Amino acid sequence: MSDLITPDLVTLDENLGTDKTAVIGHLARGVVAAGRATNYEDLYADAMARESKTATGVPGGIAIPHCRSAAVTQPTLAMARIRPAVDWGAKDGPADIVFFIAAPEGADQEHLQLLAKLARSLIRKDFTASLRSATSPVQIVELVDGALGLGPAPDSAGSAAGAGGAAAAGAATGATAVGSDAGSHDAGSRNGGSRDGGQADGTGDGGHGADAPASAGGTGATQTDTSRSRHLVAVTACPTGIAHTYMAADSLAAAAAERGVDLQVETQGSAKSTPLDPSVIRNAEAVIFAVDVDVRDKGRFAGKPLISGPVKRGIDEPGVMIDEALNAVNDPNARRVSGGGGGEENEGGSGSGGEGFGGQLKRALLTGVSYMIPFVAGGGLLIALGFLLGGYELALSVDDVANGDRMLDGTSLLNPPPEGIIAYLGAVFWKIGSLSMGFLVPALAGYIAYALADRPGIAPGFTAGAVAVFMDAGFIGGIIGGLLAGYAARWIGGWNVPSWMRGLMPVVIIPLLASIIASGLMMLVLGGPIAALTLGLNDWLTGLTGVAAIGLGIILGLMMGSDLGGPINKVAYAFAVAGLGEGSFENQVPWEIMAAVMAAGMVPPLGMAFASTVLAKNQFSMALRENGKAAWLLGAAFISEGAIPFAASDFFRVIPSTMLGGAVAGAICLGTGVTSQAPHGGIFVFFAIGNLLMFIVAILAGAAVTGFVYVALKRFVKPRKKVEEPAIA
């Protein structure tokens, strides 16, 4: 028997209320009561947060609410057959069968594959009919075990168990969904009705696993001539990657099989993902993206006619998407995946209803910063180590040549400079760090462009960033240069060019033309004004003292404590990191800003840890006390997300507390001149912190304010729930 579902997790023919919040509440309580989750509030909030992203109702009167949650201790299925049926957002009406999938944050691959297999089984009419006719929870568990290939399948389950949840038309047409254990088989064998013996042994283990390509094609047991078949490929993906990813894959496979179309689907889900074979992509006439997140390595599909939409459309309208893809093959004006996989057509697959300009811009900027951070982190820490070994005089100039460079000139481990081997190693570290920091602006620009235009944007972006450095335009110039390069490459990549030219687009034409456009504009038009703006900003920041500096620290601290790693937090962090390369011993303000941001970002988890493990243990659940213990380490390492479990359960009292604590820490740091040459690491990069004592004082003061304020709010302020508590019928 499966350990995913037990009879006590099954509810049959009960009235659980008139909306999905009540049903989810009932199922979440059942999971907690079964000892498979530690905290109802957290599990319920996570499930509703997932529900708010995309409706989980699917055709056939089925709903599959699901989530990953830190509260879940064991992968779990809870099932309810409800009377009356409840609306879950499916186009064909309300659902009377509800499976709640609760997965831990770190669920193992085996369990994720089983959960995905169940989701795929639920699009089979014979399987769902068996669920509706079952008379006891034990029968439900047996049906589920049979569908997962974990036990003997009752006769009533029909081929649902044997196929392991393959596409609805698979048994009749020979369509198969290929599992990760069969993912390496040649695509040419798929049309015989099975691959890797998926339906021969009655278990469906070879029928499909969680992640490998799903395929459709063939006409039953008779081998067909595929030379006349239409060939399509598809990618499915959803934010959670447990249910919708695989249901969309099988729905598309079934619809393709009904039309005699050969379809290969790559499921980019939570379990191991098996990429499509390059030869399959090359032979495909068009591509379908049914995704709610970015497609990985989109450039593989360059030049293919594209049909895109949310993952749920792949479940609700698979036939329509297949027909649209077939029509696009002969349409010269059809949208195509651009030369490097970038372009509007690739943004989450949502088409015109997808990511807006503001969201696109934010994503590009954060992508640039995230890729830039390793250069800054490695470079900053190496410079700090160099100073630690070689002394701060290492950076002082002698005849316009840094001492570090002089110490490296003509020397080696066997021939160290007069200052000695330790100072020589310090100079080596300092030089490597300085070279790494030199990539800061080009990397920022290059990966901003990459986020907008995929691989073809990288070279134009790096070039524009290098021009920004040459023009003294700083990180502002890097941001603008990266955006110019990205949008230029994106635009050029969308050109409808002859087939012979498509191979040249991503490696020659797009980088060449986008570099000319972006770097030309930077060099000839924008570089000078941006350099003047950068100089003015640096002069203003350098001149901040007293109240002005403290005010900036308060603002940055409030931002760092406001959403615990969210967009506001990241804006403040990006501001600090982007300016870090401008810091020097003559201008330490960028280092001071970095210290203020890091200290303020450490406060939320440390404050929550202080409150839940020291100040008021009895006011916190066991789960939150355990989270509090972990938050000590997370906070010390500057991982603001360590406070998220607390905010998820008590948002309106936690966030004001963390904001106040962050403001205190930021103000103290900027008011006392604390510096940090490292962009991350918290207390573990103490050697990169200037005025370490006040850095620690700022963090402790901020954490204390957060802890005391939160405990006071818990005692004297009536709580507001993040999500409205469901009424239980």
N, C-alpha and C positions, 0 to 999 in steps of 0.2 A: 504493500500500500504506500502511496505517496505521503511524504511528510509535509506537503504543501497545504493540504486540506483535510479536515477531519469532520465527522458528522456534527460536532458541536459548532462548527463554523457555517452550517447550512441552515437557512430559514426558508420554510416552504409555505406559500399561500397565506401570508400574513399581510395585514394592512399596515404599512410602515410610514404612512403619511402621503401627502399630495405633491411633494416636490423632492428633488434629488438630495437636498441638504439633509432631510430627515433620514433618507435611506443610507447615505454615506455615514451619518452619525451612528445609526444602528450597527452597520457593519464594522465601523472602526471600534465601537465599544466591544463588539464580539471578539475582535482581534486582541484587544487589551485583556479582556476577560480570560481568553485562552492562554495568556502568558506569553504572547508573541510580540507584544509591544509594551513599552514602559510607561507611555504617557498618552492618554486619549487626546488631550488638547493639541499636542504637537502633531500627532498622526492625522487628526481631523483637519487641522490647518493646512498641513502639507497636501492632503488629498484635495481640499477645496482650492488651494493655490494652483494645482495642476488642472483642475476642472475649469478654472477661469481662463486658461490659455486656449484650450480647444475642447469643444463638446465631445464627450466620450460615448455618446449614443451612436450605434451603427445599424445598418439595415437589418431587418428581421426581428425587431423587438428586443434587441440586445443592448446592454450598456456595460462598459468596462472601465469604471473609474479606477485610477491607479496612481501610484506615487512612489517615489523613493523618500524615505524618512529616517532620520537619525533615531527616532523613537522605536523603529521596528528592529527586533532582535533576531527574527527568523523569517525567511521568505514565506509568504502566506497568501492563500486564496480564501476569501469568504464569499459565499454565494447566497443570493436571495431570489426566490420566485415570488413576486409581489402581486397583490390584489388590493386596489386597482393598479394598473400600469401607470408609470410616471414618465413625464417628458424629459428626455436626456439630449435633445437637440438633433435627433436623427430625422431625416427628411420624410421617412415613411411612417412616422408616428411614435407614440410612447413605447417604452420598454417594460416588459414584464419579467425578464431574466437579467439579473445584475450580478456580475462577478467583480469583486473588489480585489485588486492586486496590490499588496503591500510589500514592498521590497526594501531591505536595508540599504543604507548608503553604499556599502561595499559588498553587495550581493555577488556570490561567486558565479562563474560562467555557467556551470551546470544548471543552477536554479534559474538563471536568466533565460537559458534556452528552453527550459520546461515552461516557464511563464509565457514565453513567446509562442511556443507550440500550442498552448491552450488558446491563446488569442486567435491563432490561425484556425483552430478547430471551430471556433464560434461562428465562422461564416458558412459552415456546412449546415444545410437545412436538416439533414437526417440527424446530426448530432444535437442540434437545438430542439428538434422534435422529441428526441429521447429525454432531454432535460425537462421538457414540459410534461411528459407523461410519467416521469418517475414518481413513485408514491412515498418515498422515504429519503431522509438524508443519507442513509447508507448507500442507496442506489445512486444518488448523485455522486458520491465519492467514488463509487465503482466506475461510473461513466467517465468521470474526469481522469481517473487513473488509466482507464483504457485508452482515452484520447491521447494521454501523454506517453503511452507505451510502457507504463510501469506496472501493469497488471493485466489479467485476462479481460478482454472486452466483452461485456454482456451482448447478447444478440440484438437487443434493442438499440444498441449504439451503432449497429451497422458498420459501415466502412469508416465511420469517423475515427474509431480507434485504430483500425488497421492502417489508415492513411496518416495517422498522427496529425490531423488537421491540415491536410493539403488543400489546394484550391478547390472550390466547390465543383468545378467541372472536371477536375483532374482524373477521377476514376473513369469517367466516360470517354474522355478525349485523349488520355495519355499525357495530360499536362502534369508536370511534377514541380515541386518546390525543393530545391536541392539543399541538403544540409551541409553544415560545416565539415562533416566527415566525408562528404562526397564532393566538396567544392573543387577539388583538384582534377576531377574527371573532365575529359574533353567534352566541350559543348556539343560536338557532333553526334553524340550518342543519345541525346535527350529525346529524340522523336519516337523512340520505340516504346514509350509509355512509362519507362522508369529509368532511373539512373542509380547505380549502386544498390540495386535490389530493394528500392524503397518500399514497394508494396508486396514483395514476394514473401516476406517472412511474417507478415501480419502485425508487425509492431510499428512500422513506419519510421524506424530510426534512420533509415537511409532516405526516407521521403523528404524530410527537411529538418534541419536544425534551426538554430536561431539566427544565423547571420549570412549564410552563403547565398549566392544568387538563386532566385526563383526563376523557373523557366516554364514556358508554355509552348506547346506545339505538338504535332503528331495527331493521329486519328485512331486512338485505341491501340490494340495489339498489332495492327498491321503497320509494318515499316512504310513510311511515306517518303516520297521524293521531295526533299527539302529545297531543291534547286529553284522551285517556283514559289516557295514560301516568302512571305513578307517578314522582314527581320527588324525587330525593335529592341531597344534596351531601356531600362528604367532604373531609377534610384528612389528609394523610399527612406524617410527618416523623420522622426518626431523628437521633441525635446527630451522626453523620458527614455525613449528607445526600448520600451518593453512590449507594448501592445500594438499601437497603431502602425508602427513601422512594418510589422510582419503581416498584419491584416491587409494593409494596402498592397503589399507585394503579392499576396495570394489572390486578392480581388482582381488586380490587374492581370495576373497570370490566367485566372479563370476566364476573364473577358477576352483575352487574346486567344485562348484556346477555342472559345466559341466561334471566333472569326477565322480560325485556321491560321493565325499569325504566330510566328515564332518570337517569343519574348524572353529576354533574360533580365532579371531584376537583381540589383545589388541592394541589400538591406544594410543600411548604416545605423545599426542599433546598438544596444548596450553590450551585447555579447560580442564575441570575436567576429570581425567583419572580413569577408572574403571578397576582394575586389573582382570585378568582371575581367575576364581574360581580354587582353588588348585586341586579339583577333576578332573576338565577338563584337567589341565596340567598333572596330574598323569595318566590319561587314554590316553593321546596323544602318538602317535607312533614316532613323530618327530616334530621339531620346525623350523620355518622359521623366520629369522630376516631380515626385509627389512628396514634398518635404516642408517641414516647418523650421528647419535650420539650414545653415549653409551646407552645400554638398562638398564633401572632401575631394580634393584633387580634381576640380571641375575641368581642368585643361585637357583631360583625356578625351573629352567629348567635343573638342573644338570643331566647329564647322557643321555640326549636326543640326538639322531642324529640331526645334525644341518646343515641347508642350509642358507647361509647368503649372503647379497649383499646390495648395496645402495638402498635407498627407491625408486629411479626412476626405478630400475629393477623390483620392485614389480608392477609398473604401465605398463612398457613396455613388460615384459616377465613373467607375473604371472603364465601362464600355465607351462612354463619351470621350474619355482621354485617349483611348486606343484609336477611335475613329478620327479624332483631331490629329493625332500623330500620323496616321496613314494619309490624311488629306494634306498635311504639311510637307510630305515628301515631294510632291509635285508642284508645290506652291513656291515660286521664286521669291515671293515677298514674305515667306514665313520667317518667324524669329529663329535665330540660330545661336548656338553656344559660341561665344566669341573666340577669337584666335587663341586666347590664353585662358579661357574659362571665365573671364570676367564679364562685366556688363550687366545691364539691368535684368536681362533674362535669367541671371543666375542668383539673384539675391533671394535666397530662401525659397525660390520657386513660387513665389506668391504673385508674380505678375504685377499688374497695376494696382492690385489691392494689397501689396506687400509693404516692404520697408519704405518709409518716407525719406525725404531728403535729410531731415534732421537726424533720424535714427541712423541713416547711412553715414552721415558725417561723424556722429558720435562713435559709431563702431570703427570707422577708419582711424580716428584719432587714438582711441584706446588700443587698437591693434598696433599702431605705430609705437606707442609708449611701451606696450608689453614686450615687443621684440627689441626695443632699445634697452630695456632694463638690464639684460645680461651684460651688455657692453659697459653700462654705467656701474653695475654691481661689481663685476670683475675688475674693471679699471679703478674704481674708487677704493676698493679694498686693497688692491695691489699698491696704489699710491700711499695709502695709510700704512701698510706694512713697510714700504720703503722709508717713510718718515720714522717709523718705529725703530728700524735698524740703522738708518743712516743719519738720523737727526733732522730736525726741521731746517737746518741750514742747507740741506740738500737742494731746496728749491730756490735759494737765493742766487741772484745773478752775479756773475763775475765777468766783466767785459762782454756783457750781453749774451753770455753762454751759461746755461744753467750748470750748477756744480755737478748735477747728476750726469749730464752729457760729458762734461770734462772727465769725470771719473771713469767713464766707459771708453774713452778715446784711447785706443792702443793698449788696452788692458785685457786680462783674462783671469780665470781662476788660478792659473800658474804664474801670472804676472799682475797681481792686484795693485791698485793705486796706493800711494803713501798712507791714505787714511785707514787701510787695513781691509781684510776680507769681509768683515761684517758690514762695513760701510759700502763696500763694493756690491755686495748682495742687495743692500738697500737701494743702491742706484739702479741695479738691474730691475728690481721690482717696480721702482718708481718709473723707469722708462717704459716697461711693458704696460703698466697702468696708464701712463700718459698716451701711449699709442692706442690703447683700447678706448680711452675717452675721446680720442680724435674721431672715432666712428659714431659718436653720439648723434650728431645732427644728420649725417648721411643715412644712418640706420633708421632714425625716426622718419625721415622723408621716404626712404625706400619702402618701408613696411606700411606706411600710410597708403602709398601708391599700390602696394600689393593687396591691401584690403579692398581697394576699389576695382582693381583690374587683374588680380591674380598675378601669375608669374611674369607676364610681359610688362607689368608695371614696376618691377623691382629695379631694373637697370635705369630707366628714366628717373625713378625716384631717388636712387642713390646719387645719380649725377646731379640732379637738382639740389640735393642736400649738400653735395660738395661745393656747388656754386654758391650756396648760401653761406658756407664757411668762408669761402674766398672773398665774398662781398661783405663779410663781417655782419651778416644779417641774423646770426644766432639761431636759437631754436624756433623763433617766430618765422624766420625765413625758411627753416627746414619744414615747418608745418605747411606753409603756403606752397613751397616748392613741391612737397609730396602730394598735396591736393591737386595742383596743376598737372603733375605727371600722371597721377592716377586717373583723373577725369579725361585727360588727353588719350591715354592708352585705352581707356574704356570706350571712348568714342571711336577711335580708330579700329579697335577690335570688333566693333559692331558693323563695320562696312561689309557689304555684300560683294565679295571678290570672287574671281574665277577659282575653280577647284584647284588648279595647278599652283595658285598663289597661297592657298590656305596654310600649307606647311611652312612657308616663309614668314607668315604673319607674326607668330609669337617670338621668333628668334631673331628676326632681322627688321622687318618693316615697322612693327609697333614700337620696339625700343628706339629705333632710329628717329622716327617722326615724333614720338612723344618726347624724346630728349630734346630735339630741336625746339619744340613748342615750349615745354616747361622751362628748360634751362635758358633758352633764348629770352623768354619773358623775364626771368629772374635777372639775367645779366644786363639786358638792355633797358628794362622798364622798372621792375619792382625792387631790385636789389638795393638801390640807393635809399629810397624812402623807408624800406624795412630796416635797413641798417641804422638810419637816423632814429627810428622808433625804438629799436633795440637799445641803442645808446641812451636814449632818454629814459627808458624803463630801468636800465641798470643804474643810471645816476639817481633816479628816484628811490629805488630800493636801497642803494648804498647810503643814501641820506636819511633813511628811516632811523630815528632814535627815540628813546623815551616813550611817550604816549602813543605815537604813531606806530612804533614797532610792536608795542603790546597790543594795539588794536588789530594789526595784521595777524598777530598770533591768535587772538580771540576768534577772528573770522575763519582762519584755517582750522582751528580746533573745533569750532562748531560744524564745519563741513566734514571733517574726519569722523565726528561722532554721530552724524545725522543718519546715515543709512548703511553703515557697517560693511564696507566693500562695494557699495552700490555706486551709481553714476556720480552722485555729489561727492562722495568720498574719493572716487577716482579722479575727478576734476582737480581737487586739491592736491592729490598725490602726483598727478601728471604735471601740474604746474611746478611742483618742487623738483621732480626728477628732470624735467626738461631744462630747468635752469641750473642744474647741478654742475654741468660742464663749464659754466661761466664763472664758477667760484675760483678764488685764488687767495693767497695770503694778503694781497692788497685789497681784495673785495670778497669778504667772507659772508656777505649777506645771503647768497644762494645756499651756502652750507648751513646758515642759521635757519633758513626757511625749511630746509630738509630735516633738520633736527626737530623743529617744532611740529612738522607734519608727522614724523615718525613717533614722537612721544605721544602726540594726541591720538594717533591710531592704535597705540598700545593700551590706552586707558580703558576703552569699553570692555574688552574681555577681562582685564585685571580688576576693574571695578565690579563686574558681575561675579567674578570669582571671590572677591573680598566679601561681597554681600551674602553669597550663598553658602560659603564654607566657613566664614568667621563671624560676621555680624549677626545674622538671623537665619541659622540653619533650619529652624522649625517652620519658617515661612515659605520654604521651597520644597517641591516634590523631590523624591529620591532621584528621579532622572535628571532634574536640573542641578541637584547637588553633585551628581557625577559629572555633568557638563561643566560645573564650576571648577572641579578639580582639574579637568583638562584645560580649562580656560587660563589657568595660571601659566602654563607653558606656552599656550598659543599667544597670550598677551605679551609675554616676555620676548617672543620671537617676532612681534609686530604682525600678527595675523588678526586683524579686526574682526574677521568672520567668526571668531570664537565666541562672540556675544550673540550671534544670530539665534541660537536656541531660546535664549531668554526673550529676545525681541519678538520671536514668532509666537510666544505664548502670552506676552504682555506688552505689546508694541507701544501703547500710549503712555506707559510709565517708564519703560526702559529707555526709549530714545531721548526724551528730555534729560534724563540722568546722564546718559553717555555724552550728550552734547555739552552739558555744563562741565563735566569732567574734562572733556577734550579742550574746551575753551581755557580752562585753568592751566592745563599742561602747555598749551600753545603759547599763552601769554607769558608764563614763567620762562620758557625757553628763549623766546625772542627778546624778552626784557632783560635777560642775564647774559645774552650772547653765546648760548650753547650752539655748537656747530656739529655737523655730521657730514663726512665725506662719503659715507655709504648710503645707498638708497633703500636698503632693507636690512633685516637681521635683528633689529631691536637691541636688547642688551648684549647679545652675543657678538656684536661688532663694537664692543666698548673701546677697542684700540683706535677706531676711526672717529670717536666722539671727542670733541673739544669741550672742556669744562664738564667732565663726566659727572661730578658731584651734583651740579645743578640739573643735569639731565635726569638723574635718578630722583632728585627732589621733585622735579616737575611731574614725573610719571606717578610717583607715590601720592603727591597732592591731588592730581587729577583722579586717580583711582579711588582715593578716599572720598572725594566729593561725589563721584558717581555712586559709590556704595552707600554712603549715608543718605544721599538724596533719594535713591531708589527704595531703600528700606522705609524711609519716611513716607514716600508716596504709597507704598504697599499698605502701610498702616492707616493712613489718613485720607487717601483719595480712592473713591470708588472705582473699580477697574472697568475698562471698556474692552470688550473682546475684539480681537482682530477680525474674526469672522463670526457672524451671527450664529448663536447656538441653535441647532435644529430642534424643532418640536418633535417629540416622540409620540407617535399615535398609540 
